[in-house]
């Protein structure tokens, strides 16, 4: 913000030192904007990853609850089938995520 204000003030000046300072400020502002864009892109990527992980954890929790309900109802066959199916899916997903990193 301060650089923006200084840049506006220097635009009105005509001496050589002010023009050089203006040029330096514009370069610095360009670098800062580029870094800002890079950081925003990185943040967005990480945010997306965290959302996916949260969704995945929610699915795991839902499956775990479904298994527990099935076991409480003495429907252990369904519970075992869910456990085997979902544990295989979880393992595959973990391997995929590990390879992605």
C-alpha positions in Angstrom: 0.0 0.0 0.0 2.8 2.4 0.9 4.6 1.7 -2.3 1.4 2.4 -4.3 1.1 5.8 -2.5 4.8 6.6 -3.1 4.4 5.6 -6.8 1.5 8.0 -7.2 3.5 10.8 -5.7 6.6 10.1 -7.8 4.6 10.1 -11.0 4.2 13.9 -10.5 7.9 14.5 -10.1 10.2 15.2 -13.0 13.7 14.9 -11.6 16.0 12.0 -12.5 16.2 10.6 -9.0 12.4 10.5 -8.7 12.1 8.8 -12.1 14.7 6.2 -11.0 12.9 5.6 -7.7 9.6 5.3 -9.6 11.1 2.7 -11.9 12.4 0.7 -8.9 9.1 0.9 -7.1 7.2 -0.3 -10.2 9.6 -3.3 -10.5 9.1 -4.1 -6.8 5.4 -3.8 -7.1 5.4 -6.1 -10.1 7.5 -8.7 -8.2 5.2 -8.4 -5.2 2.1 -8.9 -7.4 3.7 -12.0 -9.0 4.5 -13.5 -5.6 1.0 -12.7 -4.5 -0.5 -14.6 -7.4 1.8 -17.5 -6.8 0.9 -17.7 -3.2 -2.8 -17.4 -4.0 -2.5 -20.3 -6.5 -0.6 -22.4 -4.0 -3.2 -21.6 -1.3 -6.1 -22.5 -3.6 -4.4 -25.8 -4.4 -3.8 -26.7 -0.8 -7.4 -25.6 0.1 -8.7 -27.9 -2.6 -6.6 -30.8 -1.3 -7.8 -30.2 2.2 -11.4 -30.2 1.1 -10.9 -33.5 -0.8 -9.2 -35.0 2.3 -12.1 -33.8 4.5 -14.6 -35.3 2.1 -12.7 -38.5 2.1 -12.5 -38.6 5.9 -16.3 -38.0 6.0 -16.9 -40.9 3.7 -14.7 -43.1 5.9 -16.6 -42.0 9.0 -20.0 -42.7 7.3 -18.8 -46.2 6.3 -17.5 -46.8 9.8 -20.9 -45.8 11.2 -22.7 -48.0 8.7 -20.5 -51.0 9.7 -21.3 -50.3 13.4 -25.0 -50.1 12.7 -24.9 -53.4 10.7 -23.0 -55.1 13.5 -25.4 -53.9 16.1 -28.3 -55.3 14.1 -26.5 -58.6 14.0 -26.1 -58.4 10.3 -22.5 -59.3 10.5 -22.4 -60.6 7.0 -23.2 -57.2 5.7 -20.8 -55.6 8.1 -18.0 -57.9 7.0 -18.8 -57.2 3.3 -18.7 -53.5 4.0 -15.5 -53.8 5.9 -13.8 -55.8 3.2 -15.1 -53.6 0.3 -14.3 -50.3 2.0 -11.0 -51.3 3.5 -9.8 -52.3 0.0 -11.1 -49.0 -1.4 -9.3 -47.1 1.4 -6.1 -48.9 0.7 -6.3 -48.1 -3.0 -7.1 -44.5 -2.2 -4.2 -44.2 0.2 -1.8 -45.7 -2.4 -3.1 -43.3 -5.0 -2.7 -40.3 -2.6 0.8 -41.4 -1.6 1.8 -41.6 -5.3 0.3 -38.2 -6.0 2.5 -36.5 -3.3 
